[in-house]
Amino acid sequence: MAKPKPIMLPAGQKDLTRRALLGGLSFSTAAVAVPSFAMAENIDSSHAFAADHHPHPVLALPFVRDTTAAERALGADPRTFWSVQPSGNFGSDCTVGAGYAEAALDYMVAANAPEILSWAVFDMMRLPRMRSGVEVGFLSAFGRLALQSHAAGLSARAGGAA
């Protein structure tokens, strides 16, 4: 039986947090997914933002955006996965949030990227404002999908939870 290779962190890195991993990646690489822990030793922190950079498809999601240089200077992640502007009309905002969930699910399936949901929720939790209908509609849509899947006999264990 092969002896497992220990996980080695990049020089100077003390933990495997999302911020630590994304901080050393190029913008286009960071958009796809947090690399597996086994790949953490291969992160190239010297990669500069290329002039011929093409936006990553995840930026087509209406709630995802790259942060500004000023935001990054204040410690923000290179990309935020929850950037929304509620209208103040709770019902309309719930409808918008449900639409965002649909777009997220389409992307998650197409890109095999279930982490988009957790990244969006983590960024929601950092909001300095009260939650709006956009968040309620988004999370309620995923809640409804979970209920439907469970009622249909599908489970996270059978489907391979992240």
Buried (B, 14 or more C-beta within 10 A) or exposed (E): EEEEEEEEBBEEBEEEEBEBBBBBBBBBBBBBBBBEEEEBBEBEEEEEEEEEEEEBBBBEBEBBBBBEEEBBEEEBBBBBBBBBEBEEEBEBBBBBBBBBBEBBBEBBEEBEBBBBBEBBBBBBEEEEEEEBBBBBBBBBBBEEEEEEEEEEEEEEEEEEEE
